[in-house]
Structures are given as C-alpha cells and as structure tokens.
Amino acid sequence: MTQKQKVLVAGATGTVGRQIVAELLARGHAVRALTRNPATAALPADAEVVQGDLTDPDTLVPALEGVTGLHLITFGDAGFTPLETGPRILDLARAAGVRRVTVLHGGGPTPAEDAVRAADDLDWTVLMPVEFMSNALEWADGITARDEVREPFVERLSAMVHEGDIGAVAAVALTEAGHGGQEYILTGPEVLTVGDKVAVLAAARAREIRLVELGEEEAVAQWRAAGQPEEVIEFLLHVYGDTPEVGRTVVDTVEKVTGRPARTFTQWAAEHARSFTAASGTTGHGVPRH
C-alpha cells in the first residue's frame, strides 16, 4: 500500500481540481486544497482548505509546508490569463521538500507548463486530457427547456474523457513512483459523434432529445450571443470543424496508470442525469477542452 502523503492541489475548486482532491482522499492521502476564497470552496470536510493565489507565489509558502506533491494549473485568474509565476512557485516547492508535480495542460504552450517541464530535479507529469465529458453540461439549459441540442459539425468525433479519470491519473502520479518526466494523453474508452452523445443523454434521462445541426454562421451567432470572445469562437470553429487526431483517438493511459478501465460517457450521463431533467440554471461551463 502506498504510504500516506500530503498533496497541495491548486485550482482545487475547478472541474479537475475537485476530482483530484476527491481521488487523493479516497486513496487515504492528506489534501491541502488551494483557493482564493476558502469560504465558498464547498470541498470535502476531510480536505484542508487554504487561501492562496498562484499569481502571488509568496502566499503559497504556508500551504507548501509539509507537502510532498503539488498539482498546478497554467492560468492564474478567472480570465484564464497564462500564469507567469511558475519558476518562483517551483522554487518555493523545492524549498518545501516537494518531490512530485503534476500540471494540467492548458491547450498549448504556457509559461507554467514550460517551467514544470524544465524542472529536472522534480518528478513532473503533464496531464493532457482531450475533451471533458463535463462539457456536455453546456447543453443542459437547452435540453431542460426545449429537449434540444443545437450544435455545428455534428459528425465530429471525440474520445472525450471523464474528469474523474483525470483526477485518478493525477492522484497516482502525485503519490507513486514511475511517472516522472511523463506526458500523459488522457481519453475515454470510445469515440463518439455529437449524435452519439445526445443519444446517451436521452437514454440516461429517459426522454428524447432533438439534435439540431447548425451551419457555421448560425453557430458563430449562437456563441456570440452566449458572450464567447472572438478568439474562442475561432478556436471552436477550428477544433470542431477539423478535430485534431489526438482528440479523436482512444489511448489506454487511464487503465495503464490507474489499473482500471477508463469510464464511459454512459457512466458519466447516469451520474449527471438530473442536470438534464430539471431546470439547472446553468449558463455554460467554460470552453470545451480538446
């Protein structure tokens, strides 16, 4: 059995961060969860929630005390501005005795990830998930209000990954040997079209969902109406219109690292069926990940 360790999780209130916290606790490790606002974190009672700001590394000094593992994200604010303080954070981590670091890939080169990759004295692991299954929550309002999903490029393929599996891989890499210097592409066990996803969600909530295919101009208008910046719209047109091979190719990293198969979208849909059967009040959950 792996010896109990203490891990600091940055971005602990995010989609992936919450899963890392939960997975570490389930494996019997101690967790220190970093957030700007502990009062609203709503994390498990067993997690030690601490205040800190990645853009001000000196605020991390108390949080790093006594930890052996550190999970990082590549942005420092709600606007997803690339984090520039990676080298200083890693210096503080070394001084505190941190041995293992994971970083969640931000979709392209970033200063924080570059700093992690250059840290030859630390066992670092880069987590590179494709599209999150939780991105389906973007459809919750349309499904609950109109039994409808409106999307372009409905035949696009995705090997989408359960966010819990990202958390599981991170937890292993942060607490067990053998994952240093690794770049882990993380996918689910199957490739799905938009129509496949909609059918799975319909089955999970036991009610039909119409899929309405949008043209590019209609999609752009919908995204603008939702407040998406122009650079995000350009990104979406690119990845949806011509999904990179990595985003539509299944790999078995989750099973190799965790010892169990990656979870299916059917499992995810069953876990979140209530989000698609009653008014959820959601207005979006960020930019889809690939």
N, C-alpha and C positions, 0 to 999 in steps of 0.2 A: 504493500500500500504506500502511496506517495506521502511523504512527510508533510504535515500541515504547514502551510506557508501563509504569509501576509502579502496581499497584492493591492496596489493602488490603481484604481480604474478611473481614467479621465473620460469625460463625456459619458458619465455614468447614467445620466437620465435620458440618453438618446436611445434609438431603436436597438442598436447593437450593444451599447454600454449596459443597458438593463439586462440583456441576456448574458453578458459576461459576468456581471455581478451574481445573477441567479445560479449560473453554472458553477462558479467558484464556490459559492456557499453550499451547493448540493454535493460538491466533492469534498467538503469538510475543511475548506481553507478559510482564512480570515480575509475580509474585504474592507478596504477603505475606499469609499466612493467619493470622487471629487466633483463638486458642483459649485456654481456661483451662488446658488440660493438653496441652502440645505432645507429651509422651511417648506419648500414646495417640491422637494425631490420625490416623495412618495416611493421610497425604496424599501426593501425588506428590513424588518426590525433588526435582523442579525448583522446587517451591514453598518459599518461605522461611517456615517456621512459627514464629510468635512468640507469646509469652504476653501476655494482656491480658484485662481484664474491663470490659465495657460499663457495668456499674454503678459502676465506679470510673474515670472518664474519664482521670484523670492517668496511669493505667497505659498509655494508648494513645499517649502522646507519642512514645516511641521508634518505635513501629510506624508512626506517621504521617509520619515523616521521609522526605522524598523521594518521596512518592506523589502522584499526580495524580487518582486516582479512589478512591472509598470506597463499599463496599456495606454497608448496615446492615440489621439486623433490629429488630423492635419490642419484643422482650422481652429480659430480662437474665439469666434463670436457667432451670433445667430445669422449673420450675413454670409457665413462660410468664407470669410477672408482668410487666405492661406496664413498659417501660423509661421512666424519668423523666429520664434524663440527656441526652436528645437535644440540647438547646440547648448544653450545655457541650461535647459531642462535636463539634458543628458549629463552635463557636468554635475549638477546637483544630485542626480540619481546615482552616479558613480560614487560621489562622496558619501551618500547614504547607505551604500552597500547593495544597490540593486544589481542583479545578475542577468535578469531576462527582461526583454522589452518586446511588446507587440505594437504594431501600428496599423490602423485601418486605412487602406489605400483610398485616396481621395479622388480617383478617376483620372489622374495624370500626375506628372512630376510635381512635387511640392517641397518647399524647404525643410519641413519637419521630417518627411519621409527620407529625403536625401541625407539628413543628419543621422537618422537611425541606421540607414544602410552603411554609412561611413564609420559606424561605431564598432570597430574590430574587436574591442575589448569586452563587448557585451554580446550575449546570445539573443540576437534580434530575429524577429519573424514578421514579414509583411503579409497582412491578410488582404486578399484581393477577391472579394465576392463579386459575382455578377449581379443581375437584378434581384432585389429583395422581394420575397413573396409578399411582404407587408406593403409593397407598393400598390397592391390590389385594393387597399383601403382608400386609394384615390377615387375609386368607383362607388364608394359606399353611399354617398348622397344621391347620386343618380339612380342607384338600384333601389334604395329605400323609398325614394319619392316617385319614381316612374317605372321601376322594374326594367331599367335600361342602362346599357353601357354604350357610350359614344366615343369611338377611337378610330384613328387612321391606321393604315398598314396592318390590317387585322390578320394577315398571314405571316407576320413577322414571328420569328422563333426566339424562344428564351429558355435557358436552362436555369431558371430562377431558383434561388437558394433560400431556405428557411433561416430567418435571422437567429433562431435558436442554435442552428448548426454553426453559424459564425461564432457565436458565443462559446460553444463547446470546443471548437478548434482553438480559439484564443485561450481558454482556460487550460487546456493541455499544454500549449506552447509556453504559457507563463509559469507552469509549475513542474514540468517534466523535462528531462534532458533529451537531446536529439533533434531539436527544432531550430537551433541557431543557424543564422545565415540562410534561412529558407524563405522563399516567396510562394505562398500557398494560394492558388486559384481555387475558389470555392463555388461549387454549383450544387443544384439539386440532382435527383436521380433520373430526370426525364426532361425532354424538350417539348415545350408547349407553344401553341399559337394563342392569339388573343381569344379565339373562339373556344379553344380547349379550356382556357382559364374560366371563361364565362360559364361554360357547361358545368365545370366543377363547383363553382359558387352556387349555381342554380340547384344542383343536387344537394349541396350542404344545407341550403335554406328551404329546400322542398318547394320551390316556386320558380317558375320560368323567368328568364331574363332575356330581353331582346338585345341583340348586338347590332348597332347602327354604325356602318363604316363611313367615316368622314373622308372627304378629299383633303388635300394638303391645305388649301385656303381655309376651309372650314375648321380644320384642326388648329391652325395658327390663330384664327379668330377666337376660338374657344380658350386657348391658352392665354391669349392676351386679356380676355375678359376675366380670367382667373388671376390676373396680376403677374404672370410669369415674365421675367425680364427677357429682352430680345436675345441675349446670349444663351439663355436656357432654351428658348424656342428653337434657335439654330441647332443646339446640341440635340434636342429631341428629334428634330427632323432628320438629323444625320443617323442617330443610333436606331431610330425606328425604321427609317427608310432603307438602311443598309447596316443591319446589326453586325458588329464585328464577330468574327468566327469564335472568339473566346466567349462571347455572350450566349452562344447557341450550341456549345459543345459540352457534353457531360464529362466531368472528370471525377475520379473516386477519392479525392483528397479527404473529404469528410470521414469516410469509412476508414481510410488508412490511418488517420490521425487519432480518431476517437474510438475506433473498434466497433462501430455500429453504422448501418446504412444511413445515408442522408434522408431526411424526412421529405415526404411528397407534398405537393400542393393540395392534394385531397386531405391530408392530415392538417395542414395549415387552415384550410377552409372550414373544417369541422371545429377547430379551436376558435375561430373567429366568426362563426355563422351569425351570431347575434348582431354583429356590426352591419349585417346586410339584411336584417329582418325588421329592424325598428329604426326610427329616426335617430341618427347617430350624432347629428350636429357637426360632423366633420367637414372641413373645407379644403382638405388636402394635407399630405404628409411629406412634403418635400419633393425634390427632384428624383425621378426614377433612377435607380442605380444599375450600371452595367459593368 
